[in-house]
């Protein structure tokens, strides 16, 4: 098993959504998305920005450009990487250009704040910042004064910012479920100082189930929905923190995270014996395999934290498709899961999830769609 170097990350932190019909037609923007994708795929910053600003000058609403041009193009970027049609370098270059395009739109359209103040930030450890940036810009366009703090904001530093600025609410983005434990700590800390939290992003679940479990005061699936809920006052009043999930009392999550390095070392040794093709791996392939196993453990840990096996099995299905696109045999993934199952003898919840993961893994010789 090798070459899987990232995790599913195409969902938004209260990410993309329709923004109305102001300026241009849906068909016009769909065609523009393809042209924009071509520009960012070549890392052609000027062409991408010229396209976006040209549409703005033609009367297309700025919010629509953010949510119906840039956001869908970025989803395609993630899909193209997953299908092994784009390299990581090309994906990163495209995202960097989109960040510049968002900044160009924000610089061109600067409404005066007419509402309250919001802090928008990514959870600690979350580096997929563009979806959360899109949310921040939509909120600015809706008249909020927004402090966008960017990627991976450590909880204590976020709390210091709240004390210094006194916002009405925090919008917290989490694109990967592996960041949920830190996101939970952050939202609990925000609530402890009297600031309610709206959660968003694929990491909180497509239906927001993990946001509710962890006690967020509100959740939104898209940026425009988040803005609408804030405008309606859904976060008025004191925050309502939830009790810690009862299932964490078994400490499986805690012990698994503490033993991560040891488990990875032992898993690599066992996998080398159980999967003969590893004998021919070069250093790069061995490093990639260790990273893949690390992703498996991290998503298993996240699933234990929220006590939700489908979080883990969904990742296994996605991983199988990504590895298949890179020519990695399905057997490699299954062997890796069995190795962890055998190592975690004292972890009944984890072993049960691993059994489900083995069942969800693609069978050898099957075609997988991403």
Beta strands, then each sheet from edge to edge (+ up, - down):
strand 1: 117-122
strand 2: 145-148
strand 3: 169-173
strand 4: 196-200
strand 5: 218-219
sheet 1: 2+ 1+ 3+ 4+ 5+
end
